[in-house]
Amino acid sequence: QVQLVESGGGLVQPGGSLRLSCAASGSRGSISGMGWYRQAPGKQRELVAVSTTGGFTNYLYSVKGRFTLSRDNLNNAVYLQMNNLKPEDTAVYYCQATVSGLVYWGQGTQVTVSS
């Protein structure tokens, strides 16, 4: 059973930065995709940034230039550096990993951007 453990959420003022971390454990297969989604109250979950097998990273348009995804394949970890945060970035952020064709989710970490 693959487990994803997230950390790094919190409260930050507009214009501030946060770094989310996610580590996968228990994987016996190859992790093809790994990244982050988010869900704001009353809204659907949306892709924020995902790294694919081919080494490409897809970003939500509204976070391009502000968020950076990085992967540590040796340690099955993924990070999301979030800069210039805006109130509209407030959401629960979920780590996601695709292992041998199966999708796994973390428990979520709250990010709140407010003055």
N, C-alpha and C positions, 0 to 999 in steps of 0.2 A: 504494500500500500504506500503510495507516494504521499508525503506530507510536505506542505509548503508553509514556512514560518516567515511572517512578515514583521517588519519593525520600521520605525522612523517617522510615523505620523505624528501629528500634533497641531497646536495652534500657532499661527504665524500671522504677522501683519502683512497687508498688501505690499508687494515689492520684495518680500522676504524669500528665503530659500529653505527647502527641506530636501532630505535625501532618504528615499525609501529603499529598504533592502528586503530581499526574499531569498531564502535558501531552501532547496529541495532535498529531501532525504527519503531513503527507502526505494529509490529508483533502481530497477534492475534492467531497464531498457534505455534506449537512447532518447534524450530530451531533444525534440526537434524544434519546438517553438517555446518561447518563454517571454513573458512580458506582463503588462499591467492594464487593467481595466478600472473603471470607476463608475460609481452610481450615486447620483445626487438624490435627495428626497423628492419623490414624485416623478422621477425620470427613469428611463431605461438604462441599463448598464451599457457603457460604451467603451470601445477600445481607446486606450491612451497611447500606448507604444508597445509594439511586439517585435521581437527579433525572430526571424525565421531561419530555417535550416540553411538556406543559401547565404546567410550572413546579411540579409537585408533587414532593415528596421522600418516598420510602418508607424507613422505618427498621426494622431488626431490633428487635423489642420490647425485648430486653435492653440495647440501647445508647441507647434513647430518653432524652433528658435529659442524656446524657453526651457523645454524639458529635454533631457538626454538620457537615453537608455544605454546601459552597458551590461555585458554578460561576462561571467567568469565560468567558463565551461569546465575547468578543472574541478571547481568546487560546486558546480550545479547551482550557481547563484546569479541573481539578476538585480540590478540597481536602477533607480530612477532618480536622477538629479533634477530637481524642480527649482527653477529660478524665476524671478519676477512674478511671483504668484499673485493671482487675482482672486477676488471674492468668488467668481464663478468657477474657480477650481475646487471649491469646497465640495467634498464628497467622501464616500468610503472607497478606498482604493484596494483593489483585489489583485493579488498575484495569480497568474495563470501559467500552467505548464502543460505541454502536450508530450506525453510519453507513450511510445509505441502505439500511437493513434488514439490514445485516451486522454481526455482533458481533465485536469485537476485544478482546484481552486484553493487559495488560502482563505483564512477566516476574515480578512479585511482589516484595514487600518484607517482610522479617521484622519482626514486632513481638513482643517478649518482655517480659512483665510479671512481674517476680520480685524478691524481696528478697534 
